[in-house]
């Protein structure tokens, strides 16, 4: 039997249409997966900031003062004395947000209040979504 011309083969246009459809689906799915990962990091950052708030409050109860710097949770200082037991390990990621940037820590109210700040995914002040600046305040 003789086959007719073009039977059983795809045209270039058909192949291009299929490739465009696959590309669109891939970019849509990749965008959704990437977005979910960044949202998970934002949630992890919030959890780490709240855990850090608890450690700062524990420090305050133990030594009757707030740490001067966030790193004071990982070492002995004049306020804690030479025989202290640090509340966090130095190599622990607890001082960092989920994007690997160290939390910012400030004391206010004449040393009676504090704030723990993450600048979000972009590491710059301001922003929306995963770039939103997270601030946790403590008494």
N, CA, C and O atoms as a Tinker XYZ file with bonds, in Angstrom:
   556  protein
     1  N      0.822000   -1.178000    0.000000    73     2
     2  CA     0.000000    0.000000    0.000000    64     1     3
     3  C      0.867000    1.244000    0.000000    63     2     4     5
     4  O      1.939000    1.300000    0.603000    81     3
     5  N      0.380000    2.180000   -0.666000    73     3     6
     6  CA     1.072000    3.460000   -0.722000    64     5     7
     7  C      0.362000    4.424000    0.221000    63     6     8     9
     8  O     -0.853000    4.609000    0.153000    81     7
     9  N      1.147000    5.027000    1.094000    73     7    10
    10  CA     0.578000    5.997000    2.023000    64     9    11
    11  C      0.436000    7.347000    1.346000    63    10    12    13
    12  O      1.217000    7.726000    0.473000    81    11
    13  N     -0.580000    8.047000    1.781000    73    11    14
    14  CA    -0.778000    9.390000    1.268000    64    13    15
    15  C      0.244000   10.333000    1.883000    63    14    16    17
    16  O      0.810000   10.055000    2.940000    81    15
    17  N      0.458000   11.387000    1.243000    73    15    18
    18  CA     1.449000   12.365000    1.676000    64    17    19
    19  C      1.047000   12.972000    3.018000    63    18    20    21
    20  O     -0.073000   13.461000    3.166000    81    19
    21  N      1.961000   12.944000    4.002000    73    19    22
    22  CA     1.745000   13.574000    5.297000    64    21    23
    23  C      1.022000   12.698000    6.299000    63    22    24    25
    24  O      0.846000   13.123000    7.441000    81    23
    25  N      0.602000   11.519000    5.942000    73    23    26
    26  CA    -0.073000   10.656000    6.891000    64    25    27
    27  C      0.931000   10.096000    7.884000    63    26    28    29
    28  O      2.026000    9.678000    7.508000    81    27
    29  N      0.543000   10.092000    9.169000    73    27    30
    30  CA     1.382000    9.490000   10.187000    64    29    31
    31  C      2.508000   10.385000   10.673000    63    30    32    33
    32  O      3.346000    9.924000   11.449000    81    31
    33  N      2.566000   11.607000   10.266000    73    31    34
    34  CA     3.623000   12.511000   10.711000    64    33    35
    35  C      2.987000   13.801000   11.216000    63    34    36    37
    36  O      1.873000   14.158000   10.834000    81    35
    37  N      3.727000   14.491000   12.089000    73    35    38
    38  CA     3.255000   15.770000   12.602000    64    37    39
    39  C      3.858000   16.890000   11.779000    63    38    40    41
    40  O      4.988000   16.794000   11.300000    81    39
    41  N      3.096000   17.939000   11.626000    73    39    42
    42  CA     3.630000   19.101000   10.920000    64    41    43
    43  C      4.422000   19.948000   11.903000    63    42    44    45
    44  O      4.292000   19.795000   13.118000    81    43
    45  N      5.215000   20.810000   11.387000    73    43    46
    46  CA     6.014000   21.710000   12.217000    64    45    47
    47  C      5.116000   22.590000   13.078000    63    46    48    49
    48  O      5.451000   22.863000   14.230000    81    47
    49  N      4.008000   23.029000   12.556000    73    47    50
    50  CA     3.082000   23.878000   13.302000    64    49    51
    51  C      2.499000   23.109000   14.490000    63    50    52    53
    52  O      2.386000   23.666000   15.582000    81    51
    53  N      2.134000   21.859000   14.299000    73    51    54
    54  CA     1.597000   21.051000   15.386000    64    53    55
    55  C      2.632000   20.852000   16.488000    63    54    56    57
    56  O      2.306000   20.938000   17.672000    81    55
    57  N      3.844000   20.593000   16.112000    73    55    58
    58  CA     4.922000   20.423000   17.093000    64    57    59
    59  C      5.144000   21.712000   17.862000    63    58    60    61
    60  O      5.323000   21.671000   19.079000    81    59
    61  N      5.140000   22.850000   17.194000    73    59    62
    62  CA     5.339000   24.148000   17.842000    64    61    63
    63  C      4.204000   24.446000   18.822000    63    62    64    65
    64  O      4.451000   24.964000   19.912000    81    63
    65  N      2.980000   24.129000   18.451000    73    63    66
    66  CA     1.833000   24.354000   19.339000    64    65    67
    67  C      1.980000   23.516000   20.609000    63    66    68    69
    68  O      1.755000   24.014000   21.712000    81    67
    69  N      2.353000   22.264000   20.458000    73    67    70
    70  CA     2.540000   21.388000   21.617000    64    69    71
    71  C      3.658000   21.921000   22.509000    63    70    72    73
    72  O      3.510000   21.920000   23.731000    81    71
    73  N      4.762000   22.372000   21.940000    73    71    74
    74  CA     5.873000   22.924000   22.730000    64    73    75
    75  C      5.456000   24.188000   23.474000    63    74    76    77
    76  O      5.847000   24.379000   24.625000    81    75
    77  N      4.679000   25.044000   22.842000    73    75    78
    78  CA     4.203000   26.263000   23.504000    64    77    79
    79  C      3.294000   25.905000   24.677000    63    78    80    81
    80  O      3.405000   26.494000   25.752000    81    79
    81  N      2.403000   24.948000   24.475000    73    79    82
    82  CA     1.504000   24.524000   25.557000    64    81    83
    83  C      2.301000   23.940000   26.718000    63    82    84    85
    84  O      2.031000   24.261000   27.876000    81    83
    85  N      3.270000   23.095000   26.425000    73    83    86
    86  CA     4.114000   22.512000   27.484000    64    85    87
    87  C      4.884000   23.614000   28.213000    63    86    88    89
    88  O      5.003000   23.574000   29.437000    81    87
    89  N      5.402000   24.587000   27.482000    73    87    90
    90  CA     6.125000   25.697000   28.096000    64    89    91
    91  C      5.246000   26.523000   29.016000    63    90    92    93
    92  O      5.675000   26.902000   30.106000    81    91
    93  N      4.019000   26.808000   28.592000    73    91    94
    94  CA     3.097000   27.575000   29.423000    64    93    95
    95  C      2.721000   26.822000   30.689000    63    94    96    97
    96  O      2.697000   27.399000   31.776000    81    95
    97  N      2.427000   25.538000   30.550000    73    95    98
    98  CA     2.111000   24.731000   31.724000    64    97    99
    99  C      3.296000   24.647000   32.683000    63    98   100   101
   100  O      3.130000   24.749000   33.898000    81    99
   101  N      4.485000   24.463000   32.129000    73    99   102
   102  CA     5.689000   24.386000   32.962000    64   101   103
   103  C      5.943000   25.670000   33.722000    63   102   104   105
   104  O      6.261000   25.635000   34.910000    81   103
   105  N      5.808000   26.798000   33.055000    73   103   106
   106  CA     6.059000   28.070000   33.741000    64   105   107
   107  C      5.004000   28.330000   34.808000    63   106   108   109
   108  O      5.320000   28.875000   35.866000    81   107
   109  N      3.757000   27.950000   34.546000    73   107   110
   110  CA     2.700000   28.119000   35.538000    64   109   111
   111  C      2.974000   27.252000   36.767000    63   110   112   113
   112  O      2.898000   27.733000   37.897000    81   111
   113  N      3.288000   25.988000   36.547000    73   111   114
   114  CA     3.543000   25.077000   37.658000    64   113   115
   115  C      4.798000   25.465000   38.424000    63   114   116   117
   116  O      4.810000   25.408000   39.653000    81   115
   117  N      5.854000   25.860000   37.719000    73   115   118
   118  CA     7.084000   26.278000   38.384000    64   117   119
   119  C      6.822000   27.509000   39.240000    63   118   120   121
   120  O      7.322000   27.599000   40.361000    81   119
   121  N      6.058000   28.441000   38.735000    73   119   122
   122  CA     5.727000   29.647000   39.492000    64   121   123
   123  C      4.957000   29.323000   40.758000    63   122   124   125
   124  O      5.204000   29.921000   41.805000    81   123
   125  N      4.024000   28.382000   40.674000    73   123   126
   126  CA     3.251000   27.988000   41.852000    64   125   127
   127  C      4.134000   27.291000   42.884000    63   126   128   129
   128  O      4.018000   27.551000   44.081000    81   127
   129  N      5.001000   26.420000   42.426000    73   127   130
   130  CA     5.885000   25.701000   43.343000    64   129   131
   131  C      6.863000   26.662000   44.001000    63   130   132   133
   132  O      7.083000   26.580000   45.209000    81   131
   133  N      7.456000   27.574000   43.229000    73   131   134
   134  CA     8.409000   28.539000   43.771000    64   133   135
   135  C      7.717000   29.447000   44.777000    63   134   136   137
   136  O      8.274000   29.737000   45.836000    81   135
   137  N      6.528000   29.891000   44.461000    73   135   138
   138  CA     5.770000   30.769000   45.353000    64   137   139
   139  C      5.460000   30.064000   46.663000    63   138   140   141
   140  O      5.543000   30.677000   47.728000    81   139
   141  N      5.107000   28.800000   46.603000    73   139   142
   142  CA     4.811000   28.037000   47.812000    64   141   143
   143  C      6.045000   27.914000   48.695000    63   142   144   145
   144  O      5.945000   27.997000   49.919000    81   143
   145  N      7.197000   27.719000   48.085000    73   143   146
   146  CA     8.447000   27.631000   48.848000    64   145   147
   147  C      8.767000   28.929000   49.568000    63   146   148   149
   148  O      9.198000   28.908000   50.721000    81   147
   149  N      8.566000   30.045000   48.911000    73   147   150
   150  CA     8.836000   31.344000   49.539000    64   149   151
   151  C      7.835000   31.630000   50.655000    63   150   152   153
   152  O      8.193000   32.221000   51.674000    81   151
   153  N      6.593000   31.218000   50.471000    73   151   154
   154  CA     5.597000   31.401000   51.530000    64   153   155
   155  C      5.929000   30.528000   52.735000    63   154   156   157
   156  O      5.712000   30.936000   53.876000    81   155
   157  N      6.445000   29.346000   52.489000    73   155   158
   158  CA     6.867000   28.476000   53.589000    64   157   159
   159  C      8.034000   29.102000   54.350000    63   158   160   161
   160  O      8.104000   29.007000   55.575000    81   159
   161  N      8.942000   29.737000   53.628000    73   159   162
   162  CA    10.061000   30.425000   54.285000    64   161   163
   163  C      9.567000   31.597000   55.123000    63   162   164   165
   164  O     10.099000   31.851000   56.204000    81   163
   165  N      8.562000   32.309000   54.640000    73   163   166
   166  CA     7.994000   33.422000   55.406000    64   165   167
   167  C      7.372000   32.914000   56.699000    63   166   168   169
   168  O      7.527000   33.535000   57.750000    81   167
   169  N      6.674000   31.799000   56.628000    73   167   170
   170  CA     6.069000   31.209000   57.823000    64   169   171
   171  C      7.153000   30.701000   58.776000    63   170   172   173
   172  O      7.040000   30.869000   59.990000    81   171
   173  N      8.196000   30.083000   58.233000    73   171   174
   174  CA     9.307000   29.609000   59.062000    64   173   175
   175  C      9.987000   30.784000   59.762000    63   174   176   177
   176  O     10.376000   30.673000   60.925000    81   175
   177  N     10.130000   31.904000   59.062000    73   175   178
   178  CA    10.733000   33.093000   59.661000    64   177   179
   179  C      9.897000   33.584000   60.836000    63   178   180   181
   180  O     10.440000   33.969000   61.871000    81   179
   181  N      8.587000   33.570000   60.677000    73   179   182
   182  CA     7.709000   33.995000   61.769000    64   181   183
   183  C      7.850000   33.067000   62.980000    63   182   184   185
   184  O      7.890000   33.528000   64.121000    81   183
   185  N      7.924000   31.769000   62.725000    73   183   186
   186  CA     8.102000   30.812000   63.817000    64   185   187
   187  C      9.444000   31.009000   64.519000    63   186   188   189
   188  O      9.519000   30.963000   65.747000    81   187
   189  N     10.501000   31.230000   63.736000    73   187   190
   190  CA    11.831000   31.449000   64.336000    64   189   191
   191  C     11.862000   32.739000   65.149000    63   190   192   193
   192  O     12.475000   32.785000   66.216000    81   191
   193  N     11.207000   33.787000   64.653000    73   191   194
   194  CA    11.179000   35.060000   65.378000    64   193   195
   195  C     10.448000   34.904000   66.707000    63   194   196   197
   196  O     10.881000   35.456000   67.719000    81   195
   197  N      9.349000   34.160000   66.715000    73   195   198
   198  CA     8.618000   33.941000   67.964000    64   197   199
   199  C      9.426000   33.084000   68.940000    63   198   200   201
   200  O      9.387000   33.320000   70.147000    81   199
   201  N     10.154000   32.097000   68.431000    73   199   202
   202  CA    11.019000   31.286000   69.297000    64   201   203
   203  C     12.140000   32.144000   69.876000    63   202   204   205
   204  O     12.513000   31.993000   71.039000    81   203
   205  N     12.666000   33.038000   69.061000    73   203   206
   206  CA    13.721000   33.944000   69.522000    64   205   207
   207  C     13.186000   34.899000   70.588000    63   206   208   209
   208  O     13.883000   35.222000   71.550000    81   207
   209  N     11.960000   35.341000   70.411000    73   207   210
   210  CA    11.307000   36.194000   71.419000    64   209   211
   211  C     11.250000   35.470000   72.759000    63   210   212   213
   212  O     11.495000   36.070000   73.805000    81   211
   213  N     10.928000   34.181000   72.725000    73   211   214
   214  CA    10.877000   33.389000   73.952000    64   213   215
   215  C     12.250000   33.296000   74.609000    63   214   216   217
   216  O     12.363000   33.360000   75.833000    81   215
   217  N     13.293000   33.144000   73.790000    73   215   218
   218  CA    14.655000   33.065000   74.338000    64   217   219
   219  C     15.072000   34.399000   74.958000    63   218   220   221
   220  O     15.732000   34.415000   75.997000    81   219
   221  N     14.698000   35.508000   74.338000    73   219   222
   222  CA    15.006000   36.829000   74.900000    64   221   223
   223  C     14.265000   37.002000   76.225000    63   222   224   225
   224  O     14.834000   37.524000   77.184000    81   223
   225  N     13.016000   36.574000   76.290000    73   223   226
   226  CA    12.249000   36.660000   77.537000    64   225   227
   227  C     12.858000   35.766000   78.620000    63   226   228   229
   228  O     12.890000   36.138000   79.793000    81   227
   229  N     13.333000   34.600000   78.224000    73   227   230
   230  CA    14.002000   33.702000   79.176000    64   229   231
   231  C     15.289000   34.344000   79.707000    63   230   232   233
   232  O     15.580000   34.267000   80.901000    81   231
   233  N     16.050000   34.972000   78.817000    73   231   234
   234  CA    17.261000   35.690000   79.209000    64   233   235
   235  C     16.912000   36.767000   80.229000    63   234   236   237
   236  O     17.601000   36.929000   81.236000    81   235
   237  N     15.844000   37.493000   79.959000    73   235   238
   238  CA    15.417000   38.582000   80.856000    64   237   239
   239  C     15.055000   38.037000   82.238000    63   238   240   241
   240  O     15.402000   38.641000   83.252000    81   239
   241  N     14.364000   36.904000   82.282000    73   239   242
   242  CA    14.007000   36.307000   83.567000    64   241   243
   243  C     15.240000   35.829000   84.331000    63   242   244   245
   244  O     15.307000   35.951000   85.554000    81   243
   245  N     16.206000   35.288000   83.606000    73   243   246
   246  CA    17.404000   34.751000   84.258000    64   245   247
   247  C     18.334000   35.845000   84.778000    63   246   248   249
   248  O     18.913000   35.710000   85.856000    81   247
   249  N     18.476000   36.934000   84.009000    73   247   250
   250  CA    19.498000   37.935000   84.322000    64   249   251
   251  C     18.931000   39.312000   84.639000    63   250   252   253
   252  O     19.690000   40.260000   84.839000    81   251
   253  N     17.610000   39.435000   84.686000    73   251   254
   254  CA    16.939000   40.675000   85.053000    64   253   255
   255  C     17.299000   41.850000   84.143000    63   254   256   257
   256  O     17.258000   43.005000   84.565000    81   255
   257  N     17.645000   41.554000   82.918000    73   255   258
   258  CA    17.930000   42.577000   81.911000    64   257   259
   259  C     17.746000   41.953000   80.525000    63   258   260   261
   260  O     17.823000   40.735000   80.364000    81   259
   261  N     17.509000   42.791000   79.554000    73   259   262
   262  CA    17.440000   42.300000   78.174000    64   261   263
   263  C     18.842000   42.209000   77.601000    63   262   264   265
   264  O     19.717000   42.975000   78.005000    81   263
   265  N     19.081000   41.301000   76.677000    73   263   266
   266  CA    20.407000   41.254000   76.049000    64   265   267
   267  C     20.691000   42.557000   75.296000    63   266   268   269
   268  O     19.799000   43.142000   74.681000    81   267
   269  N     21.938000   42.993000   75.357000    73   267   270
   270  CA    22.321000   44.209000   74.635000    64   269   271
   271  C     22.301000   43.966000   73.131000    63   270   272   273
   272  O     21.935000   44.847000   72.353000    81   271
   273  N     22.699000   42.761000   72.733000    73   271   274
   274  CA    22.710000   42.353000   71.322000    64   273   275
   275  C     22.103000   40.968000   71.232000    63   274   276   277
   276  O     22.077000   40.224000   72.212000    81   275
   277  N     21.620000   40.631000   70.063000    73   275   278
   278  CA    21.004000   39.313000   69.874000    64   277   279
   279  C     22.033000   38.193000   70.070000    63   278   280   281
   280  O     21.681000   37.091000   70.490000    81   279
   281  N     23.293000   38.479000   69.767000    73   279   282
   282  CA    24.349000   37.479000   69.931000    64   281   283
   283  C     24.598000   37.131000   71.397000    63   282   284   285
   284  O     25.207000   36.102000   71.687000    81   283
   285  N     24.136000   37.977000   72.332000    73   283   286
   286  CA    24.318000   37.704000   73.752000    64   285   287
   287  C     23.598000   36.431000   74.189000    63   286   288   289
   288  O     23.884000   35.894000   75.258000    81   287
   289  N     22.670000   35.948000   73.373000    73   287   290
   290  CA    21.992000   34.693000   73.683000    64   289   291
   291  C     22.902000   33.488000   73.460000    63   290   292   293
   292  O     22.601000   32.386000   73.918000    81   291
   293  N     24.015000   33.700000   72.757000    73   291   294
   294  CA    24.913000   32.598000   72.418000    64   293   295
   295  C     26.230000   32.641000   73.187000    63   294   296   297
   296  O     27.101000   31.808000   72.938000    81   295
   297  N     26.402000   33.579000   74.107000    73   295   298
   298  CA    27.688000   33.719000   74.802000    64   297   299
   299  C     27.493000   34.317000   76.196000    63   298   300   301
   300  O     26.431000   34.845000   76.524000    81   299
   301  N     28.530000   34.220000   76.990000    73   299   302
   302  CA    28.532000   34.853000   78.306000    64   301   303
   303  C     28.986000   36.299000   78.154000    63   302   304   305
   304  O     29.882000   36.600000   77.366000    81   303
   305  N     28.364000   37.181000   78.910000    73   303   306
   306  CA    28.693000   38.612000   78.871000    64   305   307
   307  C     28.887000   39.114000   80.304000    63   306   308   309
   308  O     28.794000   38.343000   81.259000    81   307
   309  N     29.152000   40.394000   80.441000    73   307   310
   310  CA    29.262000   40.980000   81.778000    64   309   311
   311  C     27.944000   40.849000   82.530000    63   310   312   313
   312  O     27.940000   40.642000   83.743000    81   311
   313  N     26.828000   40.969000   81.821000    73   311   314
   314  CA    25.515000   40.873000   82.464000    64   313   315
   315  C     25.234000   39.468000   82.983000    63   314   316   317
   316  O     24.566000   39.315000   84.005000    81   315
   317  N     25.730000   38.440000   82.302000    73   315   318
   318  CA    25.448000   37.060000   82.689000    64   317   319
   319  C     26.493000   36.475000   83.623000    63   318   320   321
   320  O     26.215000   35.526000   84.357000    81   319
   321  N     27.689000   37.036000   83.597000    73   319   322
   322  CA    28.766000   36.490000   84.409000    64   321   323
   323  C     29.518000   35.410000   83.655000    63   322   324   325
   324  O     29.039000   34.910000   82.637000    81   323
   325  N     30.704000   35.046000   84.151000    73   323   326
   326  CA    31.554000   34.102000   83.428000    64   325   327
   327  C     31.040000   32.662000   83.426000    63   326   328   329
   328  O     31.420000   31.902000   82.535000    81   327
   329  N     30.213000   32.255000   84.355000    73   327   330
   330  CA    29.781000   30.866000   84.438000    64   329   331
   331  C     28.414000   30.614000   83.830000    63   330   332   333
   332  O     27.751000   29.637000   84.177000    81   331
   333  N     27.993000   31.467000   82.944000    73   331   334
   334  CA    26.640000   31.326000   82.383000    64   333   335
   335  C     26.538000   30.135000   81.427000    63   334   336   337
   336  O     27.542000   29.589000   80.969000    81   335
   337  N     25.336000   29.767000   81.153000    73   335   338
   338  CA    25.059000   28.758000   80.130000    64   337   339
   339  C     24.297000   29.468000   79.015000    63   338   340   341
   340  O     23.160000   29.894000   79.218000    81   339
   341  N     24.916000   29.601000   77.830000    73   339   342
   342  CA    24.231000   30.291000   76.725000    64   341   343
   343  C     22.899000   29.627000   76.384000    63   342   344   345
   344  O     22.769000   28.405000   76.456000    81   343
   345  N     21.929000   30.428000   76.019000    73   343   346
   346  CA    20.598000   29.918000   75.696000    64   345   347
   347  C     20.523000   29.315000   74.299000    63   346   348   349
   348  O     19.638000   28.504000   74.024000    81   347
   349  N     21.437000   29.699000   73.416000    73   347   350
   350  CA    21.474000   29.182000   72.042000    64   349   351
   351  C     22.895000   28.809000   71.677000    63   350   352   353
   352  O     23.849000   29.387000   72.198000    81   351
   353  N     23.035000   27.847000   70.786000    73   351   354
   354  CA    24.344000   27.475000   70.258000    64   353   355
   355  C     24.813000   28.540000   69.259000    63   354   356   357
   356  O     23.998000   29.137000   68.556000    81   355
   357  N     26.121000   28.772000   69.203000    73   355   358
   358  CA    26.647000   29.766000   68.271000    64   357   359
   359  C     26.426000   29.383000   66.821000    63   358   360   361
   360  O     26.189000   30.256000   65.985000    81   359
   361  N     26.496000   28.109000   66.503000    73   359   362
   362  CA    26.325000   27.682000   65.118000    64   361   363
   363  C     24.864000   27.390000   64.769000    63   362   364   365
   364  O     24.566000   26.914000   63.674000    81   363
   365  N     23.968000   27.676000   65.695000    73   363   366
   366  CA    22.538000   27.455000   65.483000    64   365   367
   367  C     21.984000   28.522000   64.524000    63   366   368   369
   368  O     22.417000   29.674000   64.554000    81   367
   369  N     21.037000   28.133000   63.687000    73   367   370
   370  CA    20.408000   29.074000   62.759000    64   369   371
   371  C     19.290000   29.872000   63.417000    63   370   372   373
   372  O     18.572000   30.598000   62.729000    81   371
   373  N     19.124000   29.757000   64.722000    73   371   374
   374  CA    18.021000   30.430000   65.403000    64   373   375
   375  C     18.114000   31.950000   65.305000    63   374   376   377
   376  O     17.099000   32.635000   65.427000    81   375
   377  N     19.309000   32.488000   65.088000    73   375   378
   378  CA    19.469000   33.938000   64.972000    64   377   379
   379  C     19.210000   34.433000   63.550000    63   378   380   381
   380  O     19.234000   35.636000   63.294000    81   379
   381  N     18.961000   33.503000   62.625000    73   379   382
   382  CA    18.759000   33.857000   61.217000    64   381   383
   383  C     17.333000   33.575000   60.783000    63   382   384   385
   384  O     16.690000   32.648000   61.277000    81   383
   385  N     16.844000   34.392000   59.847000    73   383   386
   386  CA    15.541000   34.100000   59.262000    64   385   387
   387  C     15.694000   32.961000   58.254000    63   386   388   389
   388  O     16.796000   32.449000   58.058000    81   387
   389  N     14.615000   32.573000   57.628000    73   387   390
   390  CA    14.643000   31.422000   56.715000    64   389   391
   391  C     15.437000   31.691000   55.441000    63   390   392   393
   392  O     15.755000   30.754000   54.708000    81   391
   393  N     15.761000   32.951000   55.167000    73   391   394
   394  CA    16.565000   33.299000   53.996000    64   393   395
   395  C     18.042000   33.429000   54.362000    63   394   396   397
   396  O     18.851000   33.830000   53.525000    81   395
   397  N     18.406000   33.092000   55.612000    73   395   398
   398  CA    19.799000   33.090000   56.031000    64   397   399
   399  C     20.329000   34.431000   56.504000    63   398   400   401
   400  O     21.526000   34.561000   56.757000    81   399
   401  N     19.468000   35.431000   56.630000    73   399   402
   402  CA    19.896000   36.753000   57.104000    64   401   403
   403  C     19.620000   36.856000   58.598000    63   402   404   405
   404  O     18.574000   36.419000   59.078000    81   403
   405  N     20.561000   37.434000   59.323000    73   403   406
   406  CA    20.394000   37.541000   60.768000    64   405   407
   407  C     19.253000   38.493000   61.109000    63   406   408   409
   408  O     19.091000   39.546000   60.492000    81   407
   409  N     18.462000   38.093000   62.111000    73   407   410
   410  CA    17.402000   38.965000   62.601000    64   409   411
   411  C     18.019000   40.246000   63.153000    63   410   412   413
   412  O     19.109000   40.225000   63.724000    81   411
   413  N     17.324000   41.340000   62.980000    73   411   414
   414  CA    17.733000   42.594000   63.600000    64   413   415
   415  C     17.073000   42.667000   64.974000    63   414   416   417
   416  O     15.915000   42.285000   65.141000    81   415
   417  N     17.825000   43.160000   65.949000    73   415   418
   418  CA    17.340000   43.219000   67.320000    64   417   419
   419  C     17.584000   44.622000   67.847000    63   418   420   421
   420  O     18.692000   45.148000   67.741000    81   419
   421  N     16.553000   45.223000   68.412000    73   419   422
   422  CA    16.699000   46.545000   69.014000    64   421   423
   423  C     16.016000   46.554000   70.373000    63   422   424   425
   424  O     15.006000   45.885000   70.590000    81   423
   425  N     16.596000   47.330000   71.282000    73   423   426
   426  CA    15.974000   47.545000   72.589000    64   425   427
   427  C     15.392000   48.937000   72.612000    63   426   428   429
   428  O     15.945000   49.857000   72.009000    81   427
   429  N     14.293000   49.096000   73.296000    73   427   430
   430  CA    13.661000   50.400000   73.428000    64   429   431
   431  C     13.096000   50.557000   74.824000    63   430   432   433
   432  O     13.279000   49.693000   75.681000    81   431
   433  N     12.407000   51.667000   75.047000    73   431   434
   434  CA    11.766000   51.885000   76.350000    64   433   435
   435  C     12.743000   51.831000   77.491000    63   434   436   437
   436  O     12.462000   51.220000   78.522000    81   435
   437  N     13.906000   52.470000   77.323000    73   435   438
   438  CA    14.958000   52.458000   78.352000    64   437   439
   439  C     15.362000   51.044000   78.743000    63   438   440   441
   440  O     15.581000   50.756000   79.920000    81   439
   441  N     15.460000   50.164000   77.753000    73   439   442
   442  CA    15.905000   48.797000   77.997000    64   441   443
   443  C     14.820000   47.873000   78.506000    63   442   444   445
   444  O     15.126000   46.767000   78.954000    81   443
   445  N     13.558000   48.285000   78.455000    73   443   446
   446  CA    12.466000   47.452000   78.963000    64   445   447
   447  C     11.704000   46.719000   77.862000    63   446   448   449
   448  O     10.994000   45.756000   78.150000    81   447
   449  N     11.836000   47.153000   76.609000    73   447   450
   450  CA    11.146000   46.505000   75.496000    64   449   451
   451  C     12.158000   46.152000   74.413000    63   450   452   453
   452  O     13.284000   46.649000   74.411000    81   451
   453  N     11.740000   45.289000   73.497000    73   451   454
   454  CA    12.638000   44.920000   72.404000    64   453   455
   455  C     11.826000   44.607000   71.160000    63   454   456   457
   456  O     10.620000   44.371000   71.226000    81   455
   457  N     12.513000   44.610000   70.022000    73   455   458
   458  CA    11.918000   44.234000   68.739000    64   457   459
   459  C     12.862000   43.298000   68.011000    63   458   460   461
   460  O     14.080000   43.473000   68.036000    81   459
   461  N     12.284000   42.311000   67.368000    73   459   462
   462  CA    13.023000   41.394000   66.510000    64   461   463
   463  C     12.456000   41.578000   65.108000    63   462   464   465
   464  O     11.248000   41.469000   64.901000    81   463
   465  N     13.334000   41.857000   64.144000    73   463   466
   466  CA    12.892000   42.241000   62.808000    64   465   467
   467  C     13.568000   41.372000   61.755000    63   466   468   469
   468  O     14.773000   41.122000   61.809000    81   467
   469  N     12.762000   40.916000   60.791000    73   467   470
   470  CA    13.268000   40.288000   59.569000    64   469   471
   471  C     12.831000   41.158000   58.406000    63   470   472   473
   472  O     11.673000   41.569000   58.336000    81   471
   473  N     13.746000   41.441000   57.497000    73   471   474
   474  CA    13.429000   42.284000   56.347000    64   473   475
   475  C     12.840000   41.499000   55.184000    63   474   476   477
   476  O     12.696000   42.043000   54.089000    81   475
   477  N     12.502000   40.252000   55.395000    73   475   478
   478  CA    11.845000   39.454000   54.360000    64   477   479
   479  C     12.812000   38.895000   53.339000    63   478   480   481
   480  O     14.029000   38.952000   53.514000    81   479
   481  N     12.253000   38.353000   52.272000    73   479   482
   482  CA    13.039000   37.670000   51.252000    64   481   483
   483  C     14.028000   38.586000   50.558000    63   482   484   485
   484  O     15.128000   38.158000   50.210000    81   483
   485  N     13.650000   39.853000   50.350000    73   483   486
   486  CA    14.534000   40.765000   49.613000    64   485   487
   487  C     15.613000   41.385000   50.491000    63   486   488   489
   488  O     16.567000   41.957000   49.964000    81   487
   489  N     15.494000   41.291000   51.813000    73   487   490
   490  CA    16.498000   41.846000   52.717000    64   489   491
   491  C     16.531000   43.364000   52.745000    63   490   492   493
   492  O     17.490000   43.950000   53.246000    81   491
   493  N     15.499000   44.010000   52.215000    73   491   494
   494  CA    15.430000   45.473000   52.174000    64   493   495
   495  C     14.175000   45.934000   52.920000    63   494   496   497
   496  O     13.168000   45.226000   52.946000    81   495
   497  N     14.241000   47.112000   53.522000    73   495   498
   498  CA    13.058000   47.623000   54.230000    64   497   499
   499  C     11.855000   47.774000   53.297000    63   498   500   501
   500  O     11.993000   48.119000   52.124000    81   499
   501  N     10.675000   47.506000   53.853000    73   499   502
   502  CA     9.443000   47.616000   53.082000    64   501   503
   503  C      9.198000   46.384000   52.248000    63   502   504   505
   504  O      9.985000   45.438000   52.272000    81   503
   505  N      8.118000   46.395000   51.521000    73   503   506
   506  CA     7.808000   45.287000   50.622000    64   505   507
   507  C      6.492000   44.637000   50.975000    63   506   508   509
   508  O      5.902000   44.901000   52.023000    81   507
   509  N      6.046000   43.780000   50.073000    73   507   510
   510  CA     4.791000   43.064000   50.237000    64   509   511
   511  C      5.028000   41.578000   50.012000    63   510   512   513
   512  O      6.069000   41.172000   49.494000    81   511
   513  N      4.055000   40.780000   50.406000    73   511   514
   514  CA     4.170000   39.335000   50.219000    64   513   515
   515  C      5.333000   38.786000   51.032000    63   514   516   517
   516  O      5.447000   39.067000   52.225000    81   515
   517  N      6.196000   38.003000   50.389000    73   515   518
   518  CA     7.338000   37.411000   51.095000    64   517   519
   519  C      8.437000   38.437000   51.371000    63   518   520   521
   520  O      9.361000   38.158000   52.135000    81   519
   521  N      8.349000   39.615000   50.762000    73   519   522
   522  CA     9.306000   40.690000   51.019000    64   521   523
   523  C      8.882000   41.565000   52.201000    63   522   524   525
   524  O      9.590000   42.506000   52.560000    81   523
   525  N      7.734000   41.261000   52.803000    73   523   526
   526  CA     7.184000   42.029000   53.913000    64   525   527
   527  C      8.110000   41.968000   55.118000    63   526   528   529
   528  O      8.660000   40.911000   55.425000    81   527
   529  N      8.284000   43.086000   55.800000    73   527   530
   530  CA     9.117000   43.137000   56.998000    64   529   531
   531  C      8.324000   42.622000   58.198000    63   530   532   533
   532  O      7.258000   43.149000   58.519000    81   531
   533  N      8.843000   41.603000   58.849000    73   531   534
   534  CA     8.210000   41.022000   60.018000    64   533   535
   535  C      8.814000   41.643000   61.266000    63   534   536   537
   536  O     10.035000   41.658000   61.421000    81   535
   537  N      7.982000   42.151000   62.152000    73   535   538
   538  CA     8.445000   42.731000   63.412000    64   537   539
   539  C      7.706000   42.067000   64.558000    63   538   540   541
   540  O      6.476000   42.048000   64.595000    81   539
   541  N      8.478000   41.519000   65.500000    73   539   542
   542  CA     7.933000   40.915000   66.713000    64   541   543
   543  C      8.398000   41.786000   67.860000    63   542   544   545
   544  O      9.598000   42.002000   68.033000    81   543
   545  N      7.453000   42.288000   68.649000    73   543   546
   546  CA     7.784000   43.153000   69.793000    64   545   547
   547  C      7.630000   42.381000   71.085000    63   546   548   549
   548  O      6.745000   41.536000   71.219000    81   547
   549  N      8.496000   42.681000   72.030000    73   547   550
   550  CA     8.434000   42.036000   73.317000    64   549   551
   551  C      8.346000   43.053000   74.437000    63   550   552   553
   552  O      8.787000   44.196000   74.315000    81   551
   553  N      7.766000   42.600000   75.520000    73   551   554
   554  CA     7.593000   43.507000   76.670000    64   553   555
   555  C      8.905000   43.824000   77.348000    63   554   556
   556  O      8.930000   44.569000   78.327000    81   555
